[in-house]
Amino acid sequence: MERRQFITLLTAAGTSAVAQRALGRTAGFSSEGTFPSVGGKTQANLELVRYPQKTDLILLADRPPQLETPLRYFQSDLTSNDAFFVRWHLSGIPTTVDSRTFRLEVSGHVNKSLSLSLHELKSRFKQVSLVALAQCAGNSRSLFEPRVPGGQWGNGAMGNARWTGVRLKDVLDEAEVKAGAVQVGLRGLDVPPTPTTPLFQKSLQIDHARDGEVMIAYEMNDAPLPMLNGFPLRLVVPGWFATYWVKSLSSITVLDQPPKTFWMDKAYRIADNPEGNEDPQHLAAATVPVSAMPIHSIFVRPEPGEQLRAGTSYTVQGVANDGGSGLRRVEVSTDGGQTWSDATLGTDMGNYSWRRWQLQRTPRAKGTFNLMVRATAGDGQTQRTSQWNRSGYQRDIIEHLVVVVA
Amino acid sequence: MRKANCICSAVMTGLVFCPSLVGQTQQSPKASPKKVGNDSVHTIVLPQYPPEIAAGPHVDTYRKDCLICHSARYVAMQPRFPQAVWEKEVKKMVDAYGATISDAEQKEIVEYLVAVRGASESK
């Protein structure tokens, strides 16, 4: 690998501002390389909590739970189940599931309604396995400027896992979808807190549901799903944001007309233009549901506030992904974007997985450096330099990281 | 760091596997929950955390109308926003999420939110 010293570049962000911020949180860098606060708390004061079947995660909210994965867990190809982020929409989340009596119902515009036990699902359909990144559409929301309301995630609302289950297509084929079907409605065991609150329901176009890739998973990293990640079944929609990955999936309804559901019609929508961008002063009139993940890359090491030593070799690391075309290239700049070097790509686990990358460098001079990372997808898409939308979705901007070399 | 309590009731003992008890001592991905007896019933007990409720005008209305559906951390984690943003958020809770809150109480809640997480309009 080509070696080059960091070029000193003093940035607007001072050393003290960086040093005051805390270690530990999944990299939270705005486009200016600074660290957003969460609820007025500095990154250091974010609370770590331990939920059932989980290790210490960052508590954003407790009812319903929103738990963020600390950055250090992204130093491996697969994110362990106990470190995997948690996000539910409705406070009535399932806390007890009897795997003997649980049934997955398949109904609607089909010839043959099904009510499948877990045993039937596992024994009657072919088992498939796939590594795929689950990423919340609101991942990195706290980094948008101007700030937007919603779960104030850093970069830790995602995780990469090996999913094992059966093809949704095979289950739909067993139910014999009737001609004229247009969409498939999906619902889990979670229930709304009041009778007037809409159920959490998502839907996919029928062709997407039958593409042979969308999966009903019963294992995550070769173990049953943790309750908080959707035991006993979770829909896996490779390449698409995790809002479609319905947890504790219990009901599949084939529809002959598009459904009217809050979670498709009102929530998880983005400006209807190729980049999903809008101006805070002039919000887009037309919106569409979020869908596939755009090309995206983040730093994993160094972590916020970590100091590098002049003259000591350091391996900058991160992860990158897109929505399924694969990863062509990751480039890193240590001089605020003046020059770029190719990072070494890690294990290729398939186009729906993230891919780790690294770049070894020895910073020669002391000072403050502005690191940047940009990825190029298999389909040629690259990352952009500015982005904003009212809901803080699908953040995919070129990330800046201010690093102090002492 | 706080830990979740996993309380297996007497009725469930022996039937339930109790993940968090195991999870507290093992953190590796291999720390799959120990299965005790018949493992068909999977149960977790969600931890309870003291609510973070900032003092402010109409805090009782906020408690009564908002915290039915979500904990106070949903507000506590937000950045400071101008009143117009908070008005939109409260309206969203009513129109989109089906919260039943009178117009008068919506105004009180906005006042509370602006007091605890407000910002000037120029931001």
HADDOCK unambig.tbl for C-alpha pairs under 7 A between the chains (distance, minus, plus):
assign (segid A and resid 38 and name CA) (segid B and resid 77 and name CA) 5.26 0.50 0.50
assign (segid A and resid 38 and name CA) (segid B and resid 78 and name CA) 6.31 0.50 0.50
assign (segid A and resid 38 and name CA) (segid B and resid 79 and name CA) 6.34 0.50 0.50
assign (segid A and resid 39 and name CA) (segid B and resid 76 and name CA) 5.26 0.50 0.50
assign (segid A and resid 39 and name CA) (segid B and resid 77 and name CA) 3.72 0.50 0.50
assign (segid A and resid 39 and name CA) (segid B and resid 78 and name CA) 4.58 0.50 0.50
assign (segid A and resid 39 and name CA) (segid B and resid 79 and name CA) 5.10 0.50 0.50
assign (segid A and resid 40 and name CA) (segid B and resid 79 and name CA) 6.50 0.50 0.50
assign (segid A and resid 47 and name CA) (segid B and resid 1 and name CA) 6.62 0.50 0.50
assign (segid A and resid 48 and name CA) (segid B and resid 1 and name CA) 4.98 0.50 0.50
assign (segid A and resid 48 and name CA) (segid B and resid 2 and name CA) 6.94 0.50 0.50
assign (segid A and resid 49 and name CA) (segid B and resid 1 and name CA) 5.31 0.50 0.50
assign (segid A and resid 49 and name CA) (segid B and resid 2 and name CA) 4.98 0.50 0.50
assign (segid A and resid 49 and name CA) (segid B and resid 3 and name CA) 5.95 0.50 0.50
assign (segid A and resid 50 and name CA) (segid B and resid 2 and name CA) 6.29 0.50 0.50
assign (segid A and resid 50 and name CA) (segid B and resid 3 and name CA) 4.77 0.50 0.50
assign (segid A and resid 50 and name CA) (segid B and resid 4 and name CA) 5.58 0.50 0.50
assign (segid A and resid 51 and name CA) (segid B and resid 3 and name CA) 6.80 0.50 0.50
assign (segid A and resid 51 and name CA) (segid B and resid 4 and name CA) 5.16 0.50 0.50
assign (segid A and resid 51 and name CA) (segid B and resid 20 and name CA) 6.96 0.50 0.50
assign (segid A and resid 51 and name CA) (segid B and resid 46 and name CA) 6.88 0.50 0.50
assign (segid A and resid 51 and name CA) (segid B and resid 47 and name CA) 6.66 0.50 0.50
assign (segid A and resid 52 and name CA) (segid B and resid 4 and name CA) 6.44 0.50 0.50
assign (segid A and resid 52 and name CA) (segid B and resid 19 and name CA) 5.77 0.50 0.50
assign (segid A and resid 52 and name CA) (segid B and resid 20 and name CA) 4.12 0.50 0.50
assign (segid A and resid 52 and name CA) (segid B and resid 23 and name CA) 6.91 0.50 0.50
assign (segid A and resid 52 and name CA) (segid B and resid 44 and name CA) 6.16 0.50 0.50
assign (segid A and resid 53 and name CA) (segid B and resid 19 and name CA) 5.16 0.50 0.50
assign (segid A and resid 53 and name CA) (segid B and resid 20 and name CA) 5.20 0.50 0.50
assign (segid A and resid 53 and name CA) (segid B and resid 23 and name CA) 5.49 0.50 0.50
assign (segid A and resid 54 and name CA) (segid B and resid 23 and name CA) 6.55 0.50 0.50
assign (segid A and resid 55 and name CA) (segid B and resid 27 and name CA) 5.89 0.50 0.50
assign (segid A and resid 60 and name CA) (segid B and resid 77 and name CA) 6.63 0.50 0.50
assign (segid A and resid 61 and name CA) (segid B and resid 73 and name CA) 5.11 0.50 0.50
assign (segid A and resid 61 and name CA) (segid B and resid 74 and name CA) 5.90 0.50 0.50
assign (segid A and resid 62 and name CA) (segid B and resid 71 and name CA) 6.51 0.50 0.50
assign (segid A and resid 63 and name CA) (segid B and resid 70 and name CA) 5.30 0.50 0.50
assign (segid A and resid 63 and name CA) (segid B and resid 71 and name CA) 5.10 0.50 0.50
assign (segid A and resid 64 and name CA) (segid B and resid 70 and name CA) 6.31 0.50 0.50
assign (segid A and resid 80 and name CA) (segid B and resid 29 and name CA) 5.03 0.50 0.50
assign (segid A and resid 81 and name CA) (segid B and resid 29 and name CA) 5.96 0.50 0.50
assign (segid A and resid 82 and name CA) (segid B and resid 29 and name CA) 6.15 0.50 0.50
assign (segid A and resid 91 and name CA) (segid B and resid 69 and name CA) 6.42 0.50 0.50
assign (segid A and resid 91 and name CA) (segid B and resid 70 and name CA) 6.59 0.50 0.50
assign (segid A and resid 95 and name CA) (segid B and resid 43 and name CA) 5.44 0.50 0.50
assign (segid A and resid 95 and name CA) (segid B and resid 44 and name CA) 5.23 0.50 0.50
assign (segid A and resid 95 and name CA) (segid B and resid 45 and name CA) 6.75 0.50 0.50
assign (segid A and resid 96 and name CA) (segid B and resid 41 and name CA) 6.80 0.50 0.50
assign (segid A and resid 96 and name CA) (segid B and resid 42 and name CA) 5.43 0.50 0.50
assign (segid A and resid 96 and name CA) (segid B and resid 43 and name CA) 4.25 0.50 0.50
assign (segid A and resid 96 and name CA) (segid B and resid 44 and name CA) 6.58 0.50 0.50
assign (segid A and resid 97 and name CA) (segid B and resid 41 and name CA) 5.68 0.50 0.50
assign (segid A and resid 97 and name CA) (segid B and resid 42 and name CA) 5.17 0.50 0.50
assign (segid A and resid 97 and name CA) (segid B and resid 43 and name CA) 6.55 0.50 0.50
assign (segid A and resid 98 and name CA) (segid B and resid 40 and name CA) 5.44 0.50 0.50
assign (segid A and resid 98 and name CA) (segid B and resid 41 and name CA) 4.13 0.50 0.50
assign (segid A and resid 98 and name CA) (segid B and resid 42 and name CA) 6.12 0.50 0.50
assign (segid A and resid 99 and name CA) (segid B and resid 40 and name CA) 5.03 0.50 0.50
assign (segid A and resid 99 and name CA) (segid B and resid 41 and name CA) 6.13 0.50 0.50
assign (segid A and resid 100 and name CA) (segid B and resid 40 and name CA) 6.00 0.50 0.50
assign (segid A and resid 149 and name CA) (segid B and resid 78 and name CA) 6.43 0.50 0.50
assign (segid A and resid 152 and name CA) (segid B and resid 77 and name CA) 6.57 0.50 0.50
assign (segid A and resid 152 and name CA) (segid B and resid 78 and name CA) 6.69 0.50 0.50
assign (segid A and resid 193 and name CA) (segid B and resid 69 and name CA) 5.52 0.50 0.50
assign (segid A and resid 196 and name CA) (segid B and resid 98 and name CA) 4.78 0.50 0.50
assign (segid A and resid 196 and name CA) (segid B and resid 99 and name CA) 6.87 0.50 0.50
assign (segid A and resid 197 and name CA) (segid B and resid 97 and name CA) 5.01 0.50 0.50
assign (segid A and resid 197 and name CA) (segid B and resid 98 and name CA) 4.64 0.50 0.50
assign (segid A and resid 197 and name CA) (segid B and resid 99 and name CA) 6.91 0.50 0.50
assign (segid A and resid 198 and name CA) (segid B and resid 97 and name CA) 6.34 0.50 0.50
